[in-house]
């Protein structure tokens, strides 16, 4: 059993002993801490709660809702939902915050509490640390019987979210409808199975072949939308002669495409393509995290904008986007953040922008993909002993490559012309993650192996 406490929320496997997994006691404890923190901040005593379709969702939802009511906080339960829909709902309802019950791309035994502030954005580092301190000290006070919170059930937010997407100036419903796209979708038997078809219908897409769209939480494959998990989607795209395939993760904040020939568009290139379209129509800057493809920088500079890198983690990307007034940003895992709508990864907004781009481009998806710089990312890791001083090790690598352009925003990223390698420590394991990128798979792997050899030499 596993329980991981971080600023982005509380996640763990269901069951086991309290403190070792995401048990009912842990759910109540951390929900209480969140509610107590919310009250301390003076925010509205109202919280939006929504969940993906995981098997444990109803159980976790009941505990979260009851605990918030016990603190005197009103709950707007929006039921089966998506992470971006909850993020949109918080400001619409003028709520003090939101809790999304989802473990994102983790397998079905996992669930989590993702915690939002009054803007519908993930709580920041300082607030997260304060919340964890409240939890550890059990510093919360429950309401008396006359001041208990109330619960309201409201399933209108899918439509409200879709309406906001349709209202975006860069979403062209007429162009999408005229393109007469044939689409196959893989929604991994979670809430994308409800939301993605509804969005596509609203966009005028008439031919939609559904794969795994029953929101019962029985994930048919590993739910992370990576190429090795999308083989069924790829086959269905070619067998149905579809124009493209669309895959989302269980909480619909990550987005990946499959080309008409069955080849992967690449999760790293979701953001690149959407940014390309946005930048063609809106001059400005872009942001992604340090481990994302250089292709975004290339596309941004070609459009006359400035690219900026942020530390890994959605909240870090959002903070950097606000700092540099970025018009588009996100992460290379298929996460698109379009601030014109809201500051959160949103696969639904990504779908609408991508389909508009494709409709106006007028050529197959594979041709669009070939129009972008082609980079390959190699992902590796080194396991160290738990007592190893990883920071000291990274400093020695930094010293070795001090004459190269490098960044220490998040671990160590070293640039070699258009190639790079990023070393960062895991927050949960005694490992160093080593990501490298180059214009061929062989060169990217070779670069990673060179750095791994350097680390082994330092350790010897």
N, C-alpha and C positions, 0 to 999 in steps of 0.2 A: 504494500500500500504506500501511496505517496501523497504528501501535502506540501504545496509550494506557496509561500507567502511572498508577495512582491508588491511594488507600488501599483502595478496594473491590475491587481486583483488577487483573489485566492482561488487556486485550482488544485484539484487532487482527484484521486481515484475514489470511487464510491465504496463505502464499507470499511471494515476493519476497526481498530481501536481509535478512540478519540485522540487527535493530535498526530495520527499516522496516516489518516486518509481524510477525505471530505465526508465526515460523518454528520449526522443531525446535530450533535453538540457543537461541532466546528462551524456548521452553517449558521446556527443561532448566535454563536459567539462573535463571528466576524460581521454578520448582519447587524448585530447590536452595536458593535464598534462603529460601523459605517453610520448608522442612525444617530448615535451619540455625537459623532464628528459633525454630521450635518446640522444637528441642533446647535452645537457650539458655534458654528460659522454664522448662524443667524439666517440661514437659507430657508426658503419656504418648506414647511413641514408636509411635503408631498413628494412621493418618489414614483417614477415610472418603472414597472417591472415587466420584462418580456423575456422569452426563452426560445431556444432552438428546440428541435424535436427529439432530443435525447431521451432514452428510456427513463432516466432518473429525473427528468425535467419537472414532472408534476410534483414529485416528492420534495425536491429542492424548492420549488415555487411556493408550496404550502408553508414550508418552514420560514422562508424569507418574508412572505406576506404577513404571516402571523406575528413574527418578531417585530416588524416595522409597526404594525398596528399596536403591539404591546408597548412601544415606545411613544405612542401618541402621534404617529406619522400616518397620514393618509396614503393609500396606495392606489395607483391607476394601473391595473393589471391588463396589459394589452395582448396577453396570451401568446400563441405561437407567432414569433416575429423574427426579425433579423437585427444584428448589431446596429447597422446604420439607421434602421427604422426607430429603434429606441433612442438613438442619439438625436434624431430629428424631433421625436416626440417630446423630449424634455423641455426645450424652449417653447414649443408650441403650447404646452400645458402650463408653462411658467412654473415648472416643478423645481424643487431644490436639488434634484439629482436623479440618477437612474441606476438600476442594476440589471445587467444582462446575464442571464443564466445560460452560459455556453462555455465549452472548452475549445471553441474554435475548431481547429483541424485535428485535435487529439481524438483517439479512438473512443468507442462508446462507453468504456468503463470510467472515463473521465467526465467531470463537470467543473464548473467554475462560477465565481461571482465576479463579473467585470464591473468596475465601479466608475460612475460618471459624476461630474460636477453639474452646477446649474446651467452651464452652457451646453450640456450634452457632450462634453469632451472628457477623456480619461483624466482622473485626478493626477496632480503632479507629484513630484518626488517628495516634497516637504509634507504635503497633505497625506500621502501614502504612509510616510514614516509615523506621522502623528496618529493615524488610524491604527497602525499596528501596535503602537504603544498603548492606546486605549484598550485594544483587544487583550493584550498581555496582562494589563492591570485590572481587567474586568471593570473599568471605570464607566459604567453606564447605569442609568436610573430609569426604571420603567414607569409608565403612566398609571394613574389610579383608574378605577372603573369608569369614572365619569369623563375621562379625557382620552380614552382609547381611540386609535385611528380607525378610519373607515376604508373599505375597499370598494372601488368602482371597476367594473369590467367594461372595456372599450376596445372593440375590434376594428375601429375605423382608421387606424393609422397606416395600414398598408395603402389604402386609397389616398390618404393625405400625402404620404411619402411619394407615391407615383405621380400625383398631381404636381408636386414641387419639381420633380424631375422633368416632366413634360413642359413645365413653364420656363425651364432654363433656355436662354437665348440661343445657345449652341446645340440644342437638341432639335432636330428638324424631323418632325413626325411625318410630314408629307413626303420628304425624300426617302425615308425608311420604307414607308408604305409602297411607294412607286418602285422601289428596288425589288420588291416581291421576293424577299429572302426566304430560303428554306433552311431551317435551323434545327439542330439536335441539341438537347440540353441534358446534362447530368447534374442532378441536384442532391445526390448522395442520400436520398430518403430523409431529408431534413426540410427546413422551412423554405429553402429555395424552391422546393416543389410547389409551393403555394404562390410565392412572390414573383418568381421569374416568369412563369406563364402569364400571370396577370399583367406584368410590365410589358411583355412582348405583344400581348393583345392590344394594350393601350397604345403601343407604338405602331400598330398596323401590320405586324408580322402575322400572316395568316397560316403558314405551314410550320408547325412546331412538333417535332417528334420527341417524346418524353422518355428519358431513361432515369430510373430511380427517383421518381418524383412523389412517392408515397411518404408523407411525413410521419413515419412510425419509429424513427431512430435506429432502425436496423440497417446500419451502414453496409452496403454491398461490397465495398472495398475500402482500403485505407482512405480516410476522408480528406487527406491532404491532396490538393489538386496538382500533383506532380505528374510528369509524363508516364512514369511506370504504373500509375494508378488510373490512367485514363484510356487504357487500351480498348475497353468496350465502347467508349464514346468515339474513338477514332474509327473503329470498324463500322459503327452505325452511320457516321458521317458519309463514308464512302458508299456503303450499301444503299443508303437513301438518296444518293446524289445530292447531298445538302451543300449549301454554300459555306457553312461553318458549323462548328460545335462550340458550345458554351458550357463551362464547368465552374461551379462555385463550391465553397466549403460549407460546413453545416450552418454557420451563422451569417453567411453571405457577405463577408467583407473582403474575401479574396476571389479573384476572377482570372480565369485562363481560357484561351481559345484554341480550337483545332482548325487547321486549314482544310479547304475543300478536298485536298488530296489525302487527308488523313494524318498529315504531319503536324507536329505540335508547333503552334505559333511561339510558344515559350513564355512561361510565367513572367520572366524578366521583361518581356517586350509588351506586356499588357499596358504598363504605365508609359512606355516609350511611345506606343501608337496613339494612346489617348492624349499624351502631352503634345505630340506632333500636331494633332488636330486642333487642340486648344491654342497652341502657340501660333498657328497659321491665322487665327482669328483674334487673338488677344496677346499683345506684346507684354512680355514680363519674364520673371525668373522662375526657376524650378528648384525643387529639393527632393533628394532621396537619401536613404541611409548609405553609410560607407561601404556596405557589402552588396550594393546594387550595381547593375551594369553601367559601364561608361557610356553606353549608347544614348542614355538620357542627356548626358552632358553634350555629346556631339550634336544631337537634335536641337538642344536649347541654344547652343552657340551659333549654329547655322541659322536659327531664327532671330538672332540678334539679342538674345537674353543671356542672363548669367545663371550658371548652375552652382548650387551650394550643397555640401554634404552635411548630414547630421549623424549623430550617434544612432546605433540600432535601437529600435523601439518606436512605436507610433507616436507616443507623447513627445519624444525628442524631435521627430520629423515635423510634427505640428508646430512646436515652439520655434523651430528654425524657419518654417514657412511664414509664420507671423512676423518674425524678425526681419526677413528679407522681402516681405510682401509678395510671396510666390503666387502665381496664378494657377499652378498645378503642382502636385507633389505626390509622394507615396513611397512604397517599398517594392523591391524587386520580387516579392513573393506573390505578385498579382494584386497588390493593394493600391487602389487609386484614391487620392484625397483631392477633392475639387472644392475649394473654399467658397466658390459661388453658391454652393448648396449648404455645406457644413464641413467642419474640420474633423473628418473621420473617414476611414477607408470604407468605400461604398461600391460594392459590385454592381448594384442596380444602376447607379449613376454611370458607372464605367461602361455597362452594356449599352445604355442609350447614347453615350458620346461615341463609342466605338462604331456602333451601327450607323450613326450619322456620318462619321468619317468614311466608312466603307461605302456607303451609298453615294457620297459625293465623289469618292475616288473612282468608282465605276469599274474597278478591275477585281479579280479574285483575291481572296485573303492571302494566298501564298505569294502573289505579286506584291501586295502591300508589305508583307514581311520581308521580302527580298530587297525592298527599297531602303531598309535600315542597315546601319553598320552591323556587321556580324561578329559578335564576341561570344566567347565560351567561358563559363565559370566552372572551376574545379573546386569541389568542397571536400576538405580533409580535416582531420583532427589528430591531436597527440594527447594520449592519456598520461597524466603525471601522477606522482604520489600525492596524497592529500596534504602533506606538510610542505610541498614544494612552494617556493616563493615565486609565483608567476609574474608578479610585477617586476621583480629584479631581473628575471629572465628576459622579459620584453625590453627592459632598459638596455641590456647587453646587445640584443638584436638591433635596437635603435642606434646604438653607438656604431655598430658595424656598417650600417647603411646611412649614416648621418649626412653623406654628400648627395643623397637622393632626396627628391621632394617627399615629405612624409607628414602624417597627421597623427596626433595622439588624442584626438577627441574621444575615441572609443577604442581602447587597445592601441594597436599600431597599424597604420596603413602606409605602405611604401609604394611609390609610383616609379615605374620604369617606362618612360615615354607613354604609350597608350596601354601599357600593361600595368597591373597592380596586384599586390598581395595584402590581405587584411588579416591580422592576427588579433583575436580577442578571447578573453577568458570566458568560460561558461559561468552563468550565475548559479548553476545547480550541480555541476559536476567538476571534478579536478581535471579539466581538459582545456586545451587551447584549440579553438576553432581556427582553421586556416583556409581562407577563401582566396582564390587567385583568378584573374581574368586576363585573357589574351585573345588574339584573333584566330586561334586554332586550339582545339582541345589538347593537342600534344604539347603545345607551348605553355598553356595554362597549367597542365599537370607538371611539366618540367620546372616551371617557376615555383610551384608549391613544394616539389621535392627538394629543390635547392634550399628553400627556407627551412624545411624539416631537417635537412642535413646540417644546416647551421645550428639549429636548436640542439640537435643531438651532440654536436661537437662542443657546444657551450656546457652541456650537462655532463659531458664525459670527464 
